[in-house]
């Protein structure tokens, strides 16, 4: 009987220890889960901050590239404007010379002179 009582007492004692071990393991697991959640939240926060930085850097790069393209376009427009002016000047000079030649070939009649000037003005 004593052996049986001892065996029961040992079993109850082992059950108490197992129950205590289970509680400790559950607490430890709970703490580990909380720690993992905190670490993952920190990693997600860092990733979000880095993503925001990348987006801002990309916007800034795009803005700079756009400004560069606009400046290039303005320079091309200015260059074309200068070329157009030079071409127009050359054309006006050619027409003026042609007009002068026609005037000189005809008589110095005022009426003919006036008609030639009107033709020249129409050509310009």
C-alpha positions, 0 to 999 in steps of 0.5 A: 500500500505504501508503495502504491501511495508513493507511486501515486504521490510521485505521479502527482508530483510529476504531473505538477512539474509537467504542468509547471513546465507547460506553463513556463513553455507557454510563457516563453513561446508567448514572449518569443511570439511578441518579440518576433512580432515587434521585430517584424513590425520594425522591419516593415517600418524600415522597409516602408521608410526605405520605399518612401525614400526611393520614391522621393529620389525617383521623383527628384531624378524625374524632375531633374531630367524633365528640366534638362529636357526642357532646357535642351528644347529651349536651346534647340528652339533658340538655335532654329530661331537664329537660323530662320532669321539668318535665312530670312536676312539672306533672302531679303538681301537677295530680293533687294539685290534682284529688285535693285537690278530690275530698277537699274535695268529700267529707265529712271521713270518715276512711275516705273520706279514706283511699280518696281518698288511695289513688286519688290514689297509684294515679294518680301 
